[in-house]
Amino acid sequence: MTAGHTLVIRACGDALDGFAVTYTGIKDPVVHGTKPVEKDTRWLSLEDDETIVAISGRYGATVWGDRIIALSFTTFNESTGEMKVEGPYGGAGSGRSGGKAFRVSANGIFVAFGGYAINTDKSPACIRRHELAPGLPLTYITGAGDAQLETGPLARQQWAITCTECPSSGLANNCTLSKANDEGGPYCLFNASTMSSSAASTTVRRKYFPPADPSVPGIVVQTTVLPGNTVSSTSNSSNPHSSASGKTYMFFAAACMGAEEEEMERAVEGGRVARDWGCAMPAGGATRESTGTALFRSPGGGSDAAVGMACRLATRLQSQVFVALDVESRLVVLAEKRIVASLKEEE
């Protein structure tokens, strides 16, 4: 969140009921999240170059069960260097005490659910970028510190994320974006030197294929390509010709009733990934058969074709491949053809 965005905090009694974000820096203001209808609604507006960098608060027992009862936002102004705390919002704003304190960094986390209401029936342990639903999925991070997040079924918005937590000498101990590299040392997901070397850019594409026979549904193929995520197969680690592309491909094919974006969204988001789900690794060289394994298959829920399909695609792409199918058995062969067709369009 930067200047021109207004945060709406809605409280209900002693518990924080939710918040909404109004994007006023555009032609037609848009509001995401819970609507400010309660009388104790409060507003937080950000100044120029001001960014929310952390969230803290308290949670505890209320008449509705365990809820977040207070929420504060730490902001940082890049122009003035001033850091301040806004809040607390919620029951504690009226003098309420008690509950258990929590604090999470906002670097890549606050924006991950900033466009939707807080799930106040979740403990702070659940307020994480990968766990909160319906949070905003992080789709990619660039070396410049920009992140693209989903902001709705049909829209994307670019966010500039500024890290202010880490000292110049290294990473902060509580940095939620600190990871361990292959050598065991820490690195930051927003560090330009590490991210630029891997050209970090996760891409997600959807393609609808209409049915040739009106008696069967169409097929939507979602292809997710992750850079630099291939895990080397132990059996091939000594093979000098076993190098893969360094990418991981994830294919999801599902029955779809139309080419409209809403229909594809419904088919993918509401599909059963685990109906028939498999993974495969390239064995090194296009002439060697890839090895694969079934990750999950719903009992009586579908085909048993994902593993074989993943193996063929891994050999073709020389990359780690995941395949998930949510189609009837009679459409499995067609689904593979559609996946290959979607790949050819990108080549």
KEKE-3310 file (N, C-alpha, C; in steps of 0.2 Angstrom, whole numbers, plus 5000, padded with zeros to 4 digits):
npx = (5004:5003:5004:4988:4980:4968:4965:4952:4947:4937:4928:4920:4912:4922:4930:4940:4933:4936:4944:4946:4952:4954:4957:4962:4970:4967:4957:4943:4938:4941:4935:4941:4937:4929:4914:4913:4902:4899:4897:4909:4919:4935:4948:4962:4974:4987:5002:5011:5024:5023:5023:5016:5024:5024:5014:5005:4998:4985:4977:4963:4951:4934:4916:4913:4922:4940:4948:4955:4959:4965:4974:4988:4997:5013:5021:5032:5040:5047:5053:5055:5060:5054:5047:5032:5019:5002:4987:4982:4969:4952:4945:4955:4958:4949:4954:4954:4963:4974:4974:4984:5000:5005:5016:5019:5030:5027:5033:5029:5020:5009:5003:5000:4987:4981:4970:4959:4947:4953:4954:4947:4944:4955:4970:4986:4996:4991:4991:4998:5008:5006:4996:4984:4967:4954:4968:4979:4987:5004:5012:5024:5041:5052:5069:5071:5063:5049:5033:5020:5003:4988:4973:4960:4948:4949:4959:4975:4988:5002:5014:5025:5037:5045:5059:5062:5066:5078:5095:5109:5120:5116:5104:5088:5084:5071:5066:5054:5055:5067:5077:5085:5099:5106:5119:5116:5117:5109:5098:5089:5073:5070:5082:5092:5103:5103:5091:5091:5100:5094:5084:5070:5054:5039:5027:5010:4998:4983:4973:4959:4951:4940:4926:4927:4916:4900:4894:4903:4912:4922:4940:4951:4967:4979:4995:5008:5024:5039:5054:5070:5068:5069:5072:5086:5087:5092:5097:5103:5112:5126:5127:5134:5126:5114:5108:5094:5082:5081:5069:5052:5037:5020:5005:4988:4973:4957:4939:4929:4916:4915:4923:4925:4932:4928:4922:4934:4941:4932:4933:4946:4949:4939:4942:4947:4962:4969:4962:4968:4984:5001:5019:5035:5052:5065:5076:5088:5093:5085:5082:5080:5070:5059:5057:5043:5031:5015:5006:4994:4978:4961:4950:4942:4939:4944:4955:4970:4981:4990:5003:5010:5008:5015:5028:5030:5030:5040:5051:5050:5052:5063:5063:5057:5041:5024:5008:4991:4975:4958:4947:4935:4938:4937:4941:4955:4965:4963:4965:4979:4983:4979:4987:4999:4997:4995:5008:5015:5011:5017:5030)
npy = (4994:5011:5029:5037:5026:5020:5014:5004:5001:4990:4988:4977:4978:4971:4964:4964:4966:4967:4973:4985:4989:5004:5009:5023:5030:5029:5030:5026:5023:5008:4996:4983:4969:4969:4978:4995:4996:4997:5007:5010:5011:5015:5025:5024:5033:5034:5044:5053:5042:5034:5018:5003:4993:4984:4973:4973:4967:4961:4946:4937:4929:4932:4935:4929:4919:4915:4929:4942:4956:4968:4979:4986:4996:4998:5011:5017:5031:5035:5046:5055:5047:5044:5034:5027:5022:5017:5016:5007:4998:4992:4983:4985:4999:5006:5005:4992:4978:4964:4947:4940:4945:4948:4949:4953:4954:4965:4964:4958:4951:4958:4964:4952:4949:4960:4965:4960:4955:4953:4936:4935:4925:4917:4911:4921:4913:4909:4919:4921:4922:4911:4904:4910:4912:4920:4925:4935:4928:4927:4930:4933:4938:4951:4956:4969:4972:4972:4965:4955:4953:4943:4952:4950:4941:4945:4955:4962:4969:4980:4980:4990:4985:4988:4985:4987:4982:4975:4976:4985:4977:4964:4951:4953:4945:4941:4940:4937:4933:4928:4915:4899:4895:4883:4881:4882:4895:4911:4920:4934:4935:4946:4951:4959:4954:4940:4937:4942:4933:4922:4925:4928:4924:4920:4912:4912:4904:4903:4893:4890:4877:4874:4861:4848:4840:4843:4836:4834:4843:4858:4860:4868:4873:4876:4883:4883:4891:4889:4897:4890:4880:4866:4850:4841:4824:4811:4799:4802:4812:4810:4810:4818:4822:4825:4837:4848:4860:4869:4874:4872:4864:4866:4858:4860:4852:4854:4851:4863:4875:4885:4899:4911:4922:4921:4908:4900:4903:4898:4885:4881:4886:4880:4867:4849:4846:4835:4825:4817:4816:4819:4817:4820:4817:4822:4811:4814:4818:4818:4805:4796:4788:4797:4797:4794:4798:4794:4807:4809:4802:4802:4791:4781:4793:4797:4796:4787:4793:4803:4802:4795:4804:4815:4810:4809:4822:4828:4822:4828:4841:4842:4845:4846:4841:4843:4836:4838:4832:4835:4828:4818:4801:4798:4809:4810:4807:4818:4828:4828:4831:4844:4850:4849:4856:4869:4871:4872:4883:4893:4891)
npz = (5000:4996:4995:4992:4994:5004:5020:5028:5043:5052:5067:5078:5092:5105:5096:5081:5066:5053:5038:5024:5008:5000:4983:4979:4970:4957:4942:4943:4959:4969:4980:4991:5001:5018:5020:5026:5038:5051:5066:5073:5063:5057:5049:5039:5031:5019:5017:5005:4998:5008:5017:5023:5034:5043:5054:5069:5085:5096:5101:5107:5119:5115:5114:5103:5102:5100:5094:5083:5093:5093:5082:5075:5064:5057:5049:5036:5030:5015:5010:5021:5030:5042:5054:5060:5071:5068:5076:5091:5082:5084:5098:5108:5106:5114:5126:5130:5137:5138:5131:5118:5112:5095:5080:5064:5049:5036:5024:5009:5015:5021:5010:5004:5009:5009:5001:5005:5018:5034:5041:5055:5063:5064:5071:5074:5069:5057:5049:5036:5021:5013:5019:5022:5018:5010:5003:4994:4981:4979:4964:4957:4960:4957:4954:4957:4968:4966:4967:4960:4962:4964:4963:4961:4952:4938:4938:4940:4950:4952:4964:4974:4984:4999:5008:5025:5037:5038:5044:5038:5039:5037:5037:5046:5061:5063:5050:5038:5025:5024:5018:5016:5006:4994:5000:5013:5018:5022:5012:5005:4998:4991:4987:4976:4969:4971:4965:4952:4946:4944:4936:4941:4938:4939:4929:4924:4914:4905:4895:4884:4876:4864:4863:4850:4849:4853:4863:4873:4886:4885:4887:4899:4900:4912:4914:4924:4926:4935:4939:4940:4949:4948:4955:4957:4952:4962:4957:4945:4948:4946:4932:4918:4908:4913:4915:4917:4912:4922:4926:4932:4928:4929:4926:4924:4919:4916:4915:4906:4904:4895:4886:4892:4904:4917:4917:4915:4926:4936:4933:4936:4949:4956:4953:4955:4960:4966:4960:4950:4951:4947:4946:4938:4934:4923:4915:4909:4895:4879:4874:4884:4896:4907:4925:4936:4948:4957:4965:4971:4971:4969:4976:4965:4958:4946:4932:4929:4924:4925:4929:4919:4909:4914:4914:4900:4896:4904:4898:4886:4889:4897:4910:4927:4930:4935:4934:4934:4933:4930:4923:4914:4911:4898:4892:4894:4885:4876:4884:4886:4873:4872:4882:4876:4864:4870:4874:4862:4857:4864:4861)
capx = (5000:5006:4999:4982:4976:4965:4963:4946:4947:4930:4928:4913:4912:4929:4934:4941:4929:4939:4946:4945:4957:4951:4962:4959:4974:4965:4951:4937:4940:4939:4936:4941:4937:4923:4912:4913:4895:4898:4898:4916:4924:4940:4951:4970:4976:4994:5005:5016:5030:5022:5022:5015:5030:5023:5007:5006:4992:4984:4971:4961:4944:4929:4910:4913:4928:4946:4948:4960:4955:4968:4978:4992:5001:5019:5022:5038:5040:5054:5055:5057:5064:5050:5043:5027:5014:4995:4983:4978:4962:4949:4943:4960:4958:4945:4957:4954:4970:4974:4975:4991:5003:5008:5019:5022:5032:5023:5036:5027:5014:5003:5000:4997:4980:4979:4964:4953:4946:4957:4950:4948:4944:4961:4976:4991:5000:4988:4991:5004:5007:5004:4991:4978:4962:4956:4973:4981:4993:5010:5014:5031:5045:5058:5075:5070:5059:5042:5029:5014:4999:4981:4969:4953:4947:4950:4963:4981:4990:5009:5015:5032:5038:5052:5061:5065:5067:5085:5100:5114:5125:5114:5096:5085:5083:5064:5063:5049:5057:5074:5077:5092:5101:5109:5125:5114:5117:5103:5097:5083:5069:5070:5089:5092:5109:5101:5085:5093:5104:5089:5078:5064:5048:5034:5022:5004:4994:4977:4971:4953:4951:4933:4926:4925:4910:4895:4892:4908:4914:4929:4945:4955:4974:4983:5002:5013:5031:5043:5061:5075:5065:5070:5076:5090:5086:5098:5100:5106:5117:5133:5127:5135:5121:5107:5106:5088:5081:5081:5062:5047:5031:5014:5000:4982:4968:4950:4933:4927:4910:4916:4930:4925:4937:4925:4922:4940:4942:4928:4935:4953:4949:4935:4944:4950:4969:4971:4958:4973:4990:5007:5025:5040:5059:5069:5082:5094:5093:5078:5080:5080:5063:5059:5054:5038:5027:5009:5006:4988:4972:4955:4947:4936:4938:4946:4959:4976:4985:4994:5010:5013:5008:5020:5034:5031:5031:5047:5056:5050:5054:5069:5061:5052:5034:5018:5002:4985:4969:4951:4943:4933:4943:4936:4944:4962:4970:4962:4968:4986:4984:4978:4993:5005:4995:4997:5015:5018:5009:5022:5037)
capy = (5000:5017:5035:5036:5020:5021:5007:5005:4996:4990:4985:4975:4976:4970:4961:4967:4963:4966:4979:4985:4994:5008:5011:5030:5033:5027:5034:5024:5020:5001:4994:4976:4968:4970:4985:4999:4998:4998:5014:5011:5011:5020:5025:5025:5035:5035:5050:5051:5038:5030:5011:4999:4988:4978:4973:4970:4967:4956:4942:4933:4927:4936:4932:4925:4914:4918:4934:4948:4961:4975:4979:4992:4996:5002:5014:5020:5036:5034:5053:5058:5042:5043:5027:5028:5017:5019:5011:5001:4998:4987:4984:4988:5006:5009:5004:4985:4975:4957:4944:4938:4949:4945:4954:4950:4959:4967:4964:4952:4947:4962:4964:4946:4948:4967:4967:4956:4956:4948:4931:4936:4918:4913:4914:4924:4908:4907:4925:4920:4923:4905:4900:4914:4912:4921:4930:4937:4924:4930:4927:4933:4944:4953:4958:4976:4972:4972:4959:4955:4949:4943:4957:4949:4936:4948:4960:4961:4976:4979:4983:4991:4982:4991:4981:4992:4978:4972:4981:4985:4972:4957:4950:4953:4938:4939:4942:4931:4932:4925:4908:4896:4893:4877:4880:4883:4902:4914:4925:4937:4934:4953:4953:4959:4950:4933:4936:4943:4928:4916:4928:4925:4926:4914:4914:4908:4905:4899:4892:4887:4873:4872:4854:4847:4837:4846:4831:4834:4849:4860:4859:4873:4871:4881:4881:4888:4889:4891:4897:4888:4876:4859:4847:4835:4817:4808:4793:4805:4817:4809:4810:4824:4824:4825:4844:4850:4867:4873:4876:4867:4865:4863:4858:4858:4852:4853:4852:4870:4876:4891:4902:4917:4922:4918:4901:4897:4904:4894:4878:4880:4887:4875:4860:4845:4845:4829:4819:4812:4820:4815:4821:4817:4821:4820:4806:4816:4817:4817:4798:4792:4789:4800:4793:4798:4795:4797:4811:4808:4800:4801:4784:4781:4799:4799:4792:4785:4794:4809:4800:4794:4811:4819:4807:4811:4830:4829:4820:4833:4848:4841:4849:4843:4842:4841:4836:4837:4831:4835:4827:4811:4796:4798:4815:4810:4808:4824:4833:4828:4834:4851:4853:4849:4862:4875:4872:4874:4890:4897:4890)
capz = (5000:4995:4995:4987:4996:5011:5024:5032:5048:5055:5073:5080:5099:5107:5091:5075:5062:5046:5035:5017:5005:4994:4979:4976:4965:4950:4939:4947:4965:4970:4987:4992:5008:5021:5019:5033:5040:5058:5068:5075:5058:5057:5043:5039:5025:5019:5014:4999:4999:5015:5016:5028:5034:5048:5057:5076:5088:5101:5100:5113:5119:5114:5114:5097:5102:5099:5088:5084:5096:5092:5076:5073:5058:5057:5043:5035:5024:5012:5009:5027:5034:5048:5055:5065:5072:5068:5080:5089:5080:5087:5105:5113:5105:5119:5133:5132:5137:5138:5124:5117:5107:5089:5076:5057:5045:5030:5018:5006:5019:5022:5003:5002:5010:5010:4997:5007:5025:5039:5044:5062:5067:5063:5075:5070:5066:5051:5045:5033:5014:5010:5022:5023:5012:5003:5002:4987:4979:4976:4957:4956:4963:4953:4958:4959:4974:4964:4967:4957:4966:4961:4966:4959:4946:4932:4938:4943:4952:4953:4971:4975:4991:5001:5014:5030:5043:5039:5045:5032:5040:5036:5038:5052:5064:5062:5043:5036:5018:5024:5016:5016:5000:4994:5004:5020:5020:5021:5007:5005:4992:4988:4986:4968:4967:4970:4961:4945:4943:4942:4932:4944:4935:4938:4924:4924:4908:4904:4888:4883:4870:4864:4861:4844:4849:4857:4869:4878:4888:4883:4892:4900:4903:4916:4914:4928:4925:4940:4937:4945:4955:4947:4960:4954:4954:4965:4953:4939:4950:4943:4925:4916:4903:4916:4916:4915:4910:4928:4927:4934:4924:4933:4921:4927:4914:4919:4910:4906:4900:4890:4885:4896:4909:4923:4917:4916:4933:4940:4932:4939:4956:4959:4951:4960:4958:4968:4957:4947:4951:4946:4945:4935:4933:4917:4916:4906:4887:4876:4872:4890:4899:4913:4930:4939:4954:4958:4971:4974:4966:4973:4975:4960:4956:4939:4928:4932:4918:4926:4930:4912:4905:4917:4912:4893:4896:4907:4893:4881:4891:4901:4916:4932:4928:4938:4930:4938:4929:4933:4917:4914:4908:4890:4889:4896:4879:4873:4888:4885:4867:4873:4885:4871:4860:4873:4875:4856:4856:4868:4859)
cpx = (5004:5001:4994:4978:4974:4963:4958:4946:4940:4930:4920:4914:4920:4933:4935:4938:4932:4942:4945:4950:4954:4957:4960:4964:4973:4959:4945:4939:4937:4940:4936:4940:4930:4921:4911:4906:4894:4900:4905:4921:4929:4944:4958:4972:4984:4996:5009:5022:5029:5020:5021:5020:5029:5016:5009:4999:4991:4977:4970:4954:4939:4922:4909:4919:4934:4946:4953:4956:4959:4973:4981:4996:5007:5021:5029:5038:5047:5057:5058:5061:5060:5046:5038:5022:5007:4991:4984:4971:4959:4947:4948:4961:4954:4948:4957:4961:4969:4975:4983:4994:5006:5011:5021:5024:5028:5026:5034:5021:5008:4999:4997:4990:4977:4972:4958:4953:4951:4952:4951:4947:4950:4966:4981:4995:4997:4988:4998:5003:5004:4998:4984:4973:4957:4961:4974:4987:4998:5012:5021:5035:5051:5064:5075:5065:5051:5039:5022:5009:4992:4977:4962:4953:4950:4956:4970:4984:4997:5010:5023:5033:5045:5053:5064:5067:5074:5090:5105:5119:5123:5106:5094:5083:5076:5061:5060:5051:5064:5074:5085:5093:5104:5115:5123:5114:5111:5103:5090:5079:5069:5077:5090:5098:5107:5096:5087:5097:5100:5083:5071:5058:5044:5028:5016:5000:4988:4975:4965:4953:4943:4932:4924:4918:4905:4893:4897:4910:4921:4934:4949:4962:4977:4990:5005:5020:5035:5050:5065:5073:5066:5074:5079:5088:5092:5101:5104:5111:5124:5133:5128:5130:5114:5105:5099:5087:5081:5074:5058:5040:5025:5008:4993:4976:4962:4945:4931:4921:4910:4922:4930:4929:4934:4924:4928:4942:4939:4931:4942:4952:4945:4937:4947:4957:4971:4967:4963:4979:4996:5013:5031:5046:5062:5075:5088:5094:5086:5076:5079:5073:5063:5055:5049:5035:5020:5009:5000:4983:4966:4952:4941:4935:4940:4951:4965:4982:4990:5001:5013:5013:5014:5027:5035:5033:5038:5052:5056:5053:5060:5068:5057:5045:5029:5012:4996:4979:4963:4946:4941:4938:4943:4940:4952:4966:4969:4965:4976:4988:4984:4984:4998:5003:4997:5004:5018:5016:5014:5029:5039)
cpy = (5006:5023:5034:5030:5022:5015:5009:4999:4996:4985:4983:4973:4976:4967:4965:4963:4962:4973:4979:4990:4998:5011:5018:5033:5031:5031:5032:5020:5013:4999:4986:4975:4969:4977:4989:5001:4999:5005:5015:5010:5016:5019:5027:5027:5036:5041:5048:5047:5035:5023:5008:4994:4983:4979:4970:4971:4962:4952:4938:4931:4933:4932:4927:4920:4918:4923:4939:4953:4968:4974:4986:4991:5001:5004:5017:5025:5037:5041:5056:5054:5041:5037:5029:5022:5020:5014:5012:5002:4992:4988:4987:4996:5009:5007:4996:4982:4967:4954:4943:4942:4945:4951:4950:4955:4959:4966:4957:4948:4951:4962:4958:4945:4955:4969:4964:4957:4951:4943:4931:4930:4914:4916:4917:4919:4907:4914:4925:4921:4917:4901:4903:4913:4916:4926:4931:4933:4928:4927:4927:4939:4945:4956:4965:4977:4973:4965:4960:4950:4949:4948:4956:4944:4939:4953:4958:4968:4975:4983:4984:4989:4985:4988:4987:4988:4976:4977:4980:4980:4965:4957:4950:4946:4936:4940:4936:4929:4929:4918:4906:4894:4886:4876:4881:4890:4905:4919:4928:4936:4941:4955:4953:4955:4943:4932:4937:4937:4922:4919:4926:4928:4920:4916:4909:4909:4901:4899:4888:4883:4871:4865:4854:4843:4840:4842:4831:4841:4851:4859:4866:4870:4877:4879:4886:4886:4893:4891:4894:4884:4868:4856:4841:4829:4814:4803:4796:4811:4816:4809:4817:4827:4825:4832:4845:4858:4872:4876:4870:4869:4862:4864:4856:4858:4850:4854:4859:4871:4882:4895:4909:4916:4919:4911:4897:4898:4899:4886:4876:4881:4882:4868:4856:4843:4838:4823:4814:4817:4817:4820:4817:4821:4818:4816:4808:4814:4815:4810:4794:4794:4792:4796:4798:4795:4798:4801:4810:4806:4799:4795:4784:4788:4801:4794:4790:4787:4800:4807:4799:4800:4815:4817:4809:4818:4831:4827:4825:4839:4848:4845:4844:4845:4839:4841:4834:4837:4831:4834:4820:4807:4796:4804:4815:4811:4815:4830:4834:4832:4842:4854:4854:4855:4868:4877:4875:4881:4895:4896:4895)
cpz = (5000:4996:4990:4989:5003:5014:5028:5037:5052:5061:5075:5088:5101:5101:5085:5070:5055:5044:5027:5015:5000:4990:4976:4971:4958:4948:4943:4953:4966:4977:4987:4999:5011:5021:5026:5035:5047:5061:5071:5070:5059:5051:5044:5032:5025:5015:5008:5001:5006:5013:5022:5028:5039:5051:5064:5079:5094:5099:5106:5113:5119:5115:5108:5096:5101:5093:5089:5087:5095:5086:5075:5067:5058:5050:5042:5029:5021:5011:5015:5031:5041:5048:5061:5066:5072:5071:5088:5087:5083:5095:5110:5112:5111:5126:5135:5132:5137:5131:5124:5111:5101:5084:5069:5053:5039:5024:5014:5009:5019:5015:5001:5004:5011:5006:4999:5015:5028:5041:5051:5066:5067:5068:5071:5067:5059:5046:5041:5025:5011:5013:5022:5017:5014:5001:4995:4985:4976:4969:4955:4959:4959:4957:4960:4965:4972:4965:4963:4960:4963:4966:4965:4954:4940:4932:4942:4945:4954:4960:4971:4983:4993:5008:5019:5036:5044:5040:5039:5033:5038:5037:5045:5055:5063:5055:5040:5029:5018:5023:5016:5009:5000:4998:5011:5022:5019:5015:5007:4998:4988:4986:4978:4966:4966:4965:4954:4942:4941:4938:4934:4941:4934:4934:4925:4918:4908:4897:4887:4876:4869:4861:4853:4843:4854:4863:4874:4880:4885:4888:4892:4903:4906:4916:4919:4927:4931:4938:4942:4950:4954:4952:4957:4956:4956:4960:4947:4941:4947:4935:4922:4911:4906:4917:4913:4913:4916:4929:4929:4931:4928:4928:4925:4921:4917:4914:4911:4901:4895:4890:4889:4902:4916:4923:4918:4923:4938:4939:4936:4946:4959:4957:4957:4958:4960:4965:4954:4946:4951:4945:4942:4934:4927:4919:4913:4899:4885:4875:4878:4893:4906:4918:4934:4945:4955:4965:4975:4969:4970:4971:4971:4957:4949:4936:4932:4927:4920:4926:4923:4908:4908:4915:4904:4892:4899:4902:4888:4883:4895:4907:4921:4930:4933:4934:4935:4933:4932:4927:4918:4910:4901:4888:4891:4890:4876:4877:4887:4878:4868:4877:4880:4866:4863:4874:4868:4854:4859:4865:4853)
residu = (MET:THR:ALA:GLY:HIS:THR:LEU:VAL:ILE:ARG:ALA:CYS:GLY:ASP:ALA:LEU:ASP:GLY:PHE:ALA:VAL:THR:TYR:THR:GLY:ILE:LYS:ASP:PRO:VAL:VAL:HIS:GLY:THR:LYS:PRO:VAL:GLU:LYS:ASP:THR:ARG:TRP:LEU:SER:LEU:GLU:ASP:ASP:GLU:THR:ILE:VAL:ALA:ILE:SER:GLY:ARG:TYR:GLY:ALA:THR:VAL:TRP:GLY:ASP:ARG:ILE:ILE:ALA:LEU:SER:PHE:THR:THR:PHE:ASN:GLU:SER:THR:GLY:GLU:MET:LYS:VAL:GLU:GLY:PRO:TYR:GLY:GLY:ALA:GLY:SER:GLY:ARG:SER:GLY:GLY:LYS:ALA:PHE:ARG:VAL:SER:ALA:ASN:GLY:ILE:PHE:VAL:ALA:PHE:GLY:GLY:TYR:ALA:ILE:ASN:THR:ASP:LYS:SER:PRO:ALA:CYS:ILE:ARG:ARG:HIS:GLU:LEU:ALA:PRO:GLY:LEU:PRO:LEU:THR:TYR:ILE:THR:GLY:ALA:GLY:ASP:ALA:GLN:LEU:GLU:THR:GLY:PRO:LEU:ALA:ARG:GLN:GLN:TRP:ALA:ILE:THR:CYS:THR:GLU:CYS:PRO:SER:SER:GLY:LEU:ALA:ASN:ASN:CYS:THR:LEU:SER:LYS:ALA:ASN:ASP:GLU:GLY:GLY:PRO:TYR:CYS:LEU:PHE:ASN:ALA:SER:THR:MET:SER:SER:SER:ALA:ALA:SER:THR:THR:VAL:ARG:ARG:LYS:TYR:PHE:PRO:PRO:ALA:ASP:PRO:SER:VAL:PRO:GLY:ILE:VAL:VAL:GLN:THR:THR:VAL:LEU:PRO:GLY:ASN:THR:VAL:SER:SER:THR:SER:ASN:SER:SER:ASN:PRO:HIS:SER:SER:ALA:SER:GLY:LYS:THR:TYR:MET:PHE:PHE:ALA:ALA:ALA:CYS:MET:GLY:ALA:GLU:GLU:GLU:GLU:MET:GLU:ARG:ALA:VAL:GLU:GLY:GLY:ARG:VAL:ALA:ARG:ASP:TRP:GLY:CYS:ALA:MET:PRO:ALA:GLY:GLY:ALA:THR:ARG:GLU:SER:THR:GLY:THR:ALA:LEU:PHE:ARG:SER:PRO:GLY:GLY:GLY:SER:ASP:ALA:ALA:VAL:GLY:MET:ALA:CYS:ARG:LEU:ALA:THR:ARG:LEU:GLN:SER:GLN:VAL:PHE:VAL:ALA:LEU:ASP:VAL:GLU:SER:ARG:LEU:VAL:VAL:LEU:ALA:GLU:LYS:ARG:ILE:VAL:ALA:SER:LEU:LYS:GLU:GLU:GLU)
# end
